[in-house]
Amino acid sequence: MQVEWGYATALFIAATLSILVAWISWRRRRAPGSIPLFIFMLALAWWAGTYAFHWLRLPQPRLFFWLDATYLGVVIAPGAFLIFALIYTGRKIEHPKRLVALLSIEPLLTTFFLWTDPLHGWFFGNNAVREEAILDGGPLFIFNVAYSYGLVLTALLLLIQARLQSHAFNRRQLNIVVVGAFLPFFTNIISLSDLNPFTGLDLTPFAFTLTGISLAVGLFYYGLLDIVPVARHTLVEEMHDGVLVLDTFDRIVDINPTAQKMIGQTADSPIGKSAVQIFAPWPNLLERFQFTRAAQEEIAVNTDPMRVIDLHISPLYDSKQTFNGRLIVFRDITERKEIEEQLRQANQRLQQQLKEIEALQDQLREQALRDPLTGLFNRRYLAEAMRRELAQSIRQGWPLSVVLMDIDSFKAFNDVHGHTAGDRMLQALSELLQSKTRGSDFVCRYGGEEFVIVLPFTAQAAAIKRMQEFCQIFEAFHLAFEDQQLNTTLSIGVAAFPQDGETGDQLLDAADKAMYRAKAKGGNRVGGTSTDP
């Protein structure tokens, strides 16, 4: 038998290319479909390599050993290619291990009956006695051919269906896969028919050379395993956002169902139509994408009712960084905006309610510290204010005086003129005190007809002088009540910090004693702890 160097060389080239593609697939084994593609290309490499050994007429332990050895690749390739097609086109494989086990049954049986064929003749049917008859066979050979064709045809139909349903982004990838897979299938039919110009030569491995080249081009230039059709179907077709792809002439080259529904183009496909025409009812949106390559904003679309669109425009570039169109992703966020507006209004109402509550709390706090009759601070506030003012006087070394005053003979005044007149006199005294004291002073109703004034920054002598002046003012004051002019007088006691006490209680007690000394002397006067005029 003559060595066929040409055949062997071509087959070795096919095997080398298959190994190269298998290596690339293994390096990208995390990508969907990469593992079955790796096994498929290794099977092709084995097929072509062992067939090359046959044509080199290498020593063999028995007749047609290398031809029989090719079948390890022959039986593995169809199943691996089918699994690759299933994964690559996005078909869900519920039980992958079970599928692999089922697809392994026929290859194992074929291999067994092939190598035991001399015992039963079921595979080649005793026809493989001549080299030119190796493509003829018995019933198991025919079954293997039919089974392998069935797997490859199924894979091809899956790929062709995906190609027909694909969009611009995946067509070149699928074209490469379909053409690369169809060539060996076509040449295998020729090899098994009378159309084969080379008697006894299986042309299928040579076609796998072209398969290897096409898949290598797909891997290197088109990212065959980087972006698969299932990704497009899952991420674009079924996403809730509208996706629109425009070419450089603003023509629609891709659109998903959500976008078609949003723009009202569900009946006819808008592919190939001008975006200017499609978006004419949306002038705001049209203005954004017509003169903008990239943008991200929210726009209001003047429809009835008005809609709010979240718009993202991204430029598309080819491998040479040439502008190739735009990707427009838009989402109808009208409902979200309505909810946000409702939340904003509810938040405003809540803030207003909080302000009202705070105001009411302030009023309650103020009422708790104010005397309801006179509006002056009460004893509760006095205790707090005294602690604060004394602490400041101690810290700064400032003088402080405490005044305690009482209306003279107020019980007799009430008995003669009535409690209403008494209340009016208390209110009038309160108004006079507030008008004659400083902003730094604070006046409190201590109880009944008694009042306390705290005078920060004021020594006892100055406090006594001020109170003497006020005592004269009040003596001259007359309250108009029921056609009467009522008047009365005050008895006032003054105590000073720190000489008369270092606490509020001590100072009040000292002022109280000074006031009673003034009353004992007839009232209408001011009494001090060190000076008793």
C-alpha positions in Angstrom: 0.0 0.0 0.0 1.3 3.4 -1.0 1.8 6.2 1.6 -0.6 9.2 0.8 1.4 12.2 2.1 -1.1 14.7 0.8 -4.0 13.1 2.6 -2.0 12.6 5.8 -0.8 16.2 5.8 -4.3 17.6 5.3 -5.6 15.4 8.1 -2.7 16.5 10.5 -3.6 20.1 9.7 -7.2 19.4 10.6 -6.1 17.7 13.8 -3.8 20.5 14.8 -6.6 23.1 14.2 -9.0 21.0 16.3 -6.5 20.8 19.1 -6.0 24.6 19.0 -9.7 25.3 19.2 -10.0 22.7 22.0 -7.2 24.5 23.9 -8.9 27.9 23.5 -12.2 26.3 24.6 -10.5 24.9 27.7 -9.0 28.2 28.6 -12.5 29.7 28.4 -14.1 26.8 30.2 -16.2 29.1 32.4 -18.2 30.2 29.4 -21.4 28.4 28.6 -20.8 25.6 26.0 -17.1 25.6 26.3 -16.7 22.1 27.8 -18.7 20.2 25.2 -17.0 22.2 22.5 -13.7 21.2 24.0 -14.7 17.5 24.0 -16.1 17.9 20.4 -12.8 19.3 19.1 -10.7 16.7 20.9 -12.9 14.0 19.2 -12.3 15.6 15.8 -8.6 15.8 16.5 -8.5 12.1 17.4 -10.6 11.3 14.3 -8.3 13.2 11.9 -5.1 12.2 13.6 -5.8 8.4 13.6 -7.0 8.7 10.0 -3.7 10.4 9.1 -1.8 7.5 10.7 -3.8 5.2 8.4 -2.7 7.0 5.3 0.9 7.1 6.5 0.7 3.3 6.6 2.1 3.1 10.1 2.6 -0.4 11.6 -0.7 -1.7 13.0 -1.4 -4.8 15.1 -4.2 -5.9 12.8 -5.8 -5.0 9.5 -7.5 -1.6 9.5 -6.4 -0.9 13.2 -6.1 2.8 12.6 -9.4 3.0 10.8 -11.1 1.3 13.7 -9.3 3.7 16.1 -10.9 6.7 14.4 -14.2 5.5 15.7 -13.4 6.8 19.2 -13.6 10.3 17.8 -16.5 9.4 15.4 -18.8 8.2 18.1 -18.0 11.0 20.6 -18.3 14.0 18.3 -22.0 14.0 17.5 -23.1 13.8 21.2 -20.7 16.5 22.3 -21.8 18.7 19.4 -25.5 18.2 20.4 -24.8 19.2 24.0 -22.8 22.2 22.8 -25.8 23.3 20.6 -28.2 22.8 23.5 -26.2 25.0 25.8 -25.2 27.5 23.2 -28.9 28.1 22.1 -30.1 28.4 25.7 -32.0 25.1 26.1 -32.3 24.2 29.7 -30.9 20.8 30.5 -32.7 19.5 33.5 -30.4 16.6 34.3 -27.1 17.1 32.5 -25.4 14.0 34.0 -28.4 11.8 32.9 -28.2 13.3 29.4 -24.4 12.5 29.2 -25.1 9.0 30.4 -27.8 8.4 27.7 -25.6 9.8 25.0 -22.8 7.6 26.1 -24.7 4.3 25.6 -24.5 4.2 21.8 -20.8 5.2 21.6 -19.9 2.4 24.1 -22.0 -0.2 22.3 -20.6 0.9 18.9 -17.0 0.7 20.1 -17.6 -2.7 21.6 -19.2 -4.2 18.5 -16.6 -2.5 16.2 -13.7 -4.1 17.9 -15.4 -7.5 18.2 -16.7 -7.4 14.6 -14.4 -10.2 13.4 -16.4 -12.5 15.8 -19.9 -11.6 14.5 -19.6 -9.3 11.5 -22.5 -7.1 12.7 -20.7 -3.9 12.2 -18.9 -4.1 8.9 -20.8 -7.2 7.8 -17.5 -8.7 6.7 -17.3 -6.0 4.0 -14.1 -4.3 5.4 -11.8 -6.7 3.6 -10.8 -4.0 1.0 -9.8 -0.5 1.8 -12.3 1.0 -0.6 -15.1 -0.8 1.2 -14.5 0.7 4.6 -17.4 3.0 4.3 -19.8 0.1 3.7 -21.1 -1.9 6.6 -23.6 -4.1 8.3 -26.7 -3.3 10.4 -24.8 -1.8 13.3 -22.7 0.4 11.0 -25.9 1.7 9.4 -27.5 2.3 12.8 -24.5 4.2 14.0 -24.6 6.4 10.8 -28.3 7.1 11.3 -27.9 7.7 15.0 -25.0 10.1 14.4 -26.9 11.9 11.7 -29.9 12.3 14.0 -27.8 13.9 16.7 -26.0 16.2 14.2 -29.2 17.1 12.5 -30.9 18.0 15.8 -28.0 20.2 16.7 -28.0 21.9 13.3 -31.8 22.5 13.6 -31.3 24.1 17.0 -28.6 26.4 15.7 -30.5 27.3 12.5 -33.6 28.1 14.6 -31.5 30.3 16.9 -30.0 31.9 13.8 -33.4 32.7 12.4 -34.6 34.1 15.7 -31.4 36.0 16.4 -30.7 39.7 16.1 -27.7 41.6 14.7 -25.5 41.0 17.7 -25.5 37.2 17.4 -25.9 36.5 13.7 -22.3 36.4 12.8 -21.5 34.1 15.7 -24.3 31.7 14.7 -23.4 31.9 11.0 -19.9 30.7 11.9 -21.2 27.8 14.1 -23.9 26.7 11.5 -21.5 26.7 8.6 -18.7 25.1 10.5 -21.0 22.3 11.6 -22.8 21.8 8.3 -19.6 21.2 6.2 -18.6 17.9 7.8 -22.2 16.7 7.7 -22.4 17.5 4.0 -19.1 15.9 3.1 -19.9 12.8 5.2 -23.0 12.3 3.0 -20.8 12.5 -0.1 -18.3 10.1 1.4 -21.0 7.5 2.0 -22.6 7.9 -1.4 -21.5 7.2 -5.0 -20.7 11.0 -5.4 -17.3 10.5 -3.6 -14.6 11.2 -6.3 -12.0 9.5 -4.1 -12.9 5.9 -3.7 -12.3 4.6 -0.2 -11.4 8.0 1.2 -13.6 9.5 3.9 -13.8 13.3 3.2 -15.3 14.1 6.5 -12.1 14.8 8.4 -11.0 17.2 5.7 -14.2 19.2 6.2 -13.3 19.4 9.8 -10.3 21.4 8.8 -12.7 24.1 7.6 -14.7 23.6 10.8 -11.6 24.2 12.9 -10.8 27.3 10.9 -14.3 28.7 11.2 -14.5 28.1 14.9 -11.0 29.5 15.5 -12.1 32.7 13.7 -15.2 32.8 15.8 -13.2 32.4 19.0 -10.6 35.0 18.1 -12.6 37.7 16.3 -16.3 37.4 17.3 -16.1 36.2 20.9 -17.8 32.9 20.2 -17.8 31.9 23.8 -17.9 35.4 25.3 -21.5 36.3 24.3 -23.9 33.5 23.5 -27.4 33.7 22.0 -29.0 32.7 25.3 -27.6 35.8 26.9 -29.3 38.0 24.4 -32.6 36.1 24.7 -32.5 36.1 28.5 -31.2 39.6 29.1 -32.9 41.5 26.3 -36.0 39.7 25.1 -37.3 39.0 28.6 -36.2 42.1 30.5 -38.7 44.7 31.7 -36.8 47.6 30.3 -37.3 48.8 26.8 -34.1 48.1 24.6 -33.6 49.8 21.3 -30.6 49.7 19.0 -30.1 52.3 16.3 -27.6 52.4 13.5 -25.7 55.5 12.4 -28.7 56.6 10.4 -31.1 56.4 13.3 -32.7 53.3 11.9 -34.0 50.6 14.3 -31.8 47.5 14.0 -32.9 45.7 17.2 -35.8 46.1 19.6 -37.2 44.0 22.4 -40.9 43.3 23.1 -41.0 45.7 26.1 -39.8 48.6 23.9 -42.3 47.7 21.2 -45.1 47.7 23.7 -44.0 51.1 25.2 -43.8 52.8 21.8 -47.0 51.2 20.5 -45.4 49.1 17.8 -46.7 45.6 18.7 -48.5 44.8 15.5 -45.7 45.4 13.0 -42.0 45.0 13.5 -40.3 48.4 13.6 -37.0 46.9 12.5 -35.5 49.0 9.7 -37.8 51.9 10.3 -36.6 55.4 11.2 -36.5 56.2 14.9 -37.6 59.7 14.0 -40.8 58.3 12.6 -41.4 55.9 15.5 -40.9 58.5 18.2 -42.7 61.3 16.5 -45.5 61.2 19.2 -42.8 61.6 21.9 -41.0 64.9 20.9 -39.2 65.1 24.3 -37.7 61.7 23.8 -37.0 62.3 20.2 -35.1 65.5 21.0 -32.9 63.6 23.5 -31.6 60.8 21.3 -31.6 62.6 18.0 -28.7 64.8 18.8 -27.1 62.9 21.7 -24.7 60.0 21.6 -24.7 59.4 25.4 -27.1 60.5 28.1 -28.8 59.4 31.3 -31.8 61.4 32.5 -35.5 61.3 33.4 -37.8 63.0 31.0 -41.6 63.6 31.0 -43.4 62.4 27.9 -46.4 64.5 26.9 -49.0 61.8 26.6 -52.4 61.4 28.2 -51.8 60.6 31.0 -48.3 62.0 31.2 -45.5 59.4 31.6 -42.0 59.7 33.0 -39.2 57.8 31.3 -35.8 56.9 32.7 -33.6 57.1 29.6 -30.1 55.7 29.1 -28.3 56.3 25.8 -25.0 54.6 25.2 -22.8 54.8 22.0 -21.9 51.6 20.2 -18.4 51.1 18.7 -17.0 48.4 16.5 -13.6 46.7 17.1 -11.8 49.7 15.5 -13.6 52.1 17.9 -15.7 53.5 15.0 -19.1 54.9 16.0 -21.6 52.2 15.0 -24.9 53.3 16.5 -26.5 53.7 19.8 -28.1 51.6 22.5 -31.2 53.1 24.1 -32.6 51.6 27.3 -35.7 53.2 28.7 -38.0 52.3 31.5 -41.4 53.7 32.3 -41.1 54.9 35.8 -44.4 56.8 35.9 -45.8 54.5 38.7 -42.6 54.9 40.7 -42.7 58.6 40.3 -46.4 58.7 41.4 -45.4 56.7 44.5 -42.5 59.0 45.2 -44.8 62.0 44.9 -47.3 60.4 47.3 -44.5 59.7 49.7 -43.2 63.2 49.3 -46.7 64.6 50.1 -47.1 62.2 53.0 -43.7 63.2 54.3 -44.7 66.9 54.0 -47.9 66.2 55.9 -45.9 64.3 58.5 -43.4 67.1 58.9 -46.3 69.6 59.3 -47.8 67.3 61.9 -44.5 67.0 63.7 -44.2 70.8 63.7 -47.7 71.1 65.1 -46.9 68.4 67.7 -43.7 70.2 68.7 -45.6 73.5 68.9 -48.2 71.8 71.1 -45.5 70.3 73.2 -43.9 73.7 73.6 -47.2 75.2 74.6 -47.8 72.4 77.1 -44.2 72.9 78.4 -44.8 76.7 78.6 -48.2 76.2 80.3 -46.5 73.9 82.8 -44.1 76.7 83.6 -46.6 79.6 83.5 -49.1 80.9 85.9 -52.5 80.8 84.1 -53.9 84.0 85.7 -51.0 86.4 85.2 -49.0 84.7 82.4 -45.8 84.9 84.6 -43.5 82.1 85.3 -44.5 79.9 88.2 -42.6 78.4 91.2 -41.6 75.3 89.1 -39.8 77.5 86.6 -38.4 79.6 89.5 -36.5 76.7 91.0 -34.9 75.8 87.6 -34.0 79.5 86.8 -32.5 80.1 90.2 -30.2 77.1 89.8 -29.1 78.3 86.4 -28.5 82.0 87.4 -26.7 81.1 90.6 -24.4 78.7 88.7 -23.6 81.5 86.3 -23.0 84.0 89.1 -20.6 81.6 90.8 -18.8 80.9 87.6 -18.5 84.6 86.5 -18.4 86.2 90.0 -21.4 88.4 89.2 -23.7 89.8 91.9 -27.3 88.6 92.0 -30.4 89.8 94.0 -33.7 88.1 94.8 -36.8 90.1 95.4 -39.9 88.8 97.2 -43.0 91.1 97.2 -46.5 90.8 98.6 -49.6 93.0 98.2 -50.5 94.7 101.5 -53.8 93.7 103.1 -54.8 91.8 100.0 -57.3 89.6 101.9 -59.1 92.7 103.1 -58.9 94.1 99.5 -60.7 90.9 98.2 -63.3 91.0 101.0 -64.2 94.6 100.2 -64.0 94.6 96.4 -64.4 90.9 95.5 -62.1 88.2 94.1 -62.6 89.4 90.6 -61.2 92.8 91.5 -58.4 90.9 93.3 -57.6 88.9 90.2 -57.6 92.1 88.1 -55.2 93.7 90.5 -52.8 90.7 90.4 -52.9 90.9 86.6 -52.2 94.6 86.6 -49.3 94.2 89.0 -47.9 91.5 86.7 -48.1 93.8 83.7 -46.3 96.6 85.6 -43.6 94.2 86.7 -42.9 93.0 83.2 -42.8 96.5 81.8 -40.4 97.8 84.5 -37.9 94.9 84.5 -35.0 94.2 82.2 -34.7 91.5 79.6 -32.2 89.7 81.8 -34.6 89.7 84.8 -37.3 87.2 85.3 -40.5 87.6 87.2 -42.5 84.7 88.8 -45.8 84.5 90.7 -44.7 82.7 93.8 -48.2 82.0 95.1 -51.3 83.9 96.1 -50.4 87.6 96.1 -46.6 87.0 96.3 -44.2 87.6 93.5 -40.5 86.9 93.1 -38.1 88.8 90.9 -34.5 87.5 90.2 -32.1 90.3 89.2 -28.9 89.0 87.7 -25.8 91.3 87.7 -27.5 93.4 90.4 -26.1 94.1 93.9 -28.4 94.5 96.9 -28.1 98.3 97.1 -29.1 98.7 93.4 -31.9 96.2 93.8 -33.3 98.0 96.8 -33.2 101.3 94.9 -35.0 99.9 92.0 -37.7 98.3 94.2 -38.2 101.5 96.1 -38.9 103.2 92.8 -41.3 100.5 91.8 -43.0 100.6 95.1 -43.8 104.3 94.5 -45.0 103.5 91.0 -47.4 100.9 92.3 -48.6 103.1 95.1 -49.6 105.8 92.5 -51.3 103.2 90.2 -55.1 103.0 90.3 -57.1 100.1 88.8 -60.3 101.1 87.0 -62.9 98.5 88.1 -66.6 98.9 87.9 -66.6 102.7 88.0 -64.0 102.6 90.8 -60.4 103.5 91.0 -58.8 100.9 93.2 -55.3 101.0 94.6 -53.1 99.3 97.2 -49.4 99.0 98.2 -46.5 96.5 98.3 -44.2 95.2 100.9 -40.9 94.1 99.4 -37.9 92.1 100.7 -34.5 92.0 99.0 -31.8 89.4 99.6 -28.3 89.3 97.9 -26.0 86.5 96.8 -23.7 85.4 98.3 -23.9 87.2 101.6 -27.6 86.3 102.3 -27.3 82.7 101.0 -25.7 80.5 98.4 -28.8 78.5 97.3 -32.2 79.6 96.0 -34.0 78.4 99.1 -31.6 80.4 101.4 -32.0 83.5 99.3 -35.8 83.2 99.2 -35.9 82.7 102.9 -33.8 85.8 103.5 -36.0 87.9 101.2 -39.1 86.6 102.9 -37.8 87.6 106.3 -36.9 91.1 105.0 -40.4 91.4 103.4 -42.1 90.6 106.7 -39.9 93.1 108.5 -41.2 95.7 106.0 -44.8 94.7 106.6 -44.2 94.9 110.4 -43.2 98.5 109.9 -46.6 99.3 108.1 -45.9 98.1 104.6 -45.5 100.1 101.4 -41.8 99.8 101.8 -38.7 97.8 100.8 -36.7 95.8 103.4 -33.2 94.5 102.9 -31.1 92.0 104.9 -28.4 94.5 105.7 -30.2 97.8 105.1 -33.7 98.3 106.5 -35.1 101.6 105.5 
